[in-house]
Amino acid sequence: MTPSPERNAALARAASIAIETVAGTQWPMRLAEALRDLDATWQKSAEVGADVAWQARAAGNSALVLLDPEHVTDPGPGPVIWRTYRHLYLSALRYDFRCRSFESLLNQVPLSVLNADPYSWALYAFARLGQSRSDGLAVMEKVLATASDHPKTLHVLLHGVWLGGLLPGRADALLALVDRLPEGGGDDPIAQFRKASALRALGQYRQARTAIERALELLPPGNLAVHSDLVREHTLITAAHDLTQLARRRRKPTSQ
């Protein structure tokens, strides 16, 4: 069922209030209670939680500072609040690339809970994919079969495959995930960033350059950390292209 405009507005207000108070100590509780009162679905919890967790981290007040691992593993005051805390804490771990901590915590969450929350399953896949563990690909396929191409969930998987530099078929998997995003990720700077990385790995440097330049154009102003990542990818594409050209010139026979 598609949420009503009023419900979407209420969820947006809850996220806005949390972001406005991320410098304080109560923002995780306030957000969790707001999502409980709205009876938020796992999809909306994921969408709101991922964005607020990123903003809190950027403000130097990460969910990892205010929540404990027990907020992930213990049911607490109710399923929606527990799910919100789980999404916030695990999103913060994801942004810090702490894959082993992920796996340890989620191994303590009952399967029945994970099966009702594909986003948490995606985070579990991220933990394995980010360590270049090929068994993470099987978890990823399980998520793709149940999450109905939910964009935030796809981005978690994209992030994991991108991080897992030694995964078999990594570049093709990245491109396939980008294609599943709305409009094929064409208006999404992070999707274009991941696409550029995949195309670089495949040696398709012109297409990679187009994708990363598209990402730079789409990125909202002021997002300095992500901008640095995009510039770094642009540099890597140029360096890989130049090295390939140099190797080709060296292989050409010289006249005597």
ZISUL-V281376 format. One line per field, one symbol per residue. burial: I if it has 9 or more other C-alpha atoms within 8 Angstrom, else O. A space follows every 10 residues. Layout:
# ZISUL-V281376
burial = ???
This chain:
# ZISUL-V281376
burial = OOOOOOIIOI IIOIIOIIIO IIIOOOIIOI IIIIIIOIOI OIIIIIIIII OIIIIIIOIO IIIIOIIOOO IIIOIOOOOI IIIIIIIIII IIIIOOOIIO OIIOIIOOIO OOOIOOIIII IIIIIIIIII IIIIOIIOII OOIIOOIOIO OIIIIIIIII IIIIIOIOOI IOIIIOIIII IOOOIOOIIO IIIIIIIIII OOOIIOIIII IIIIIIOIIO OOOOOOIOOI OOIIOOIIOI IOOOOOOOOO OOOOOO
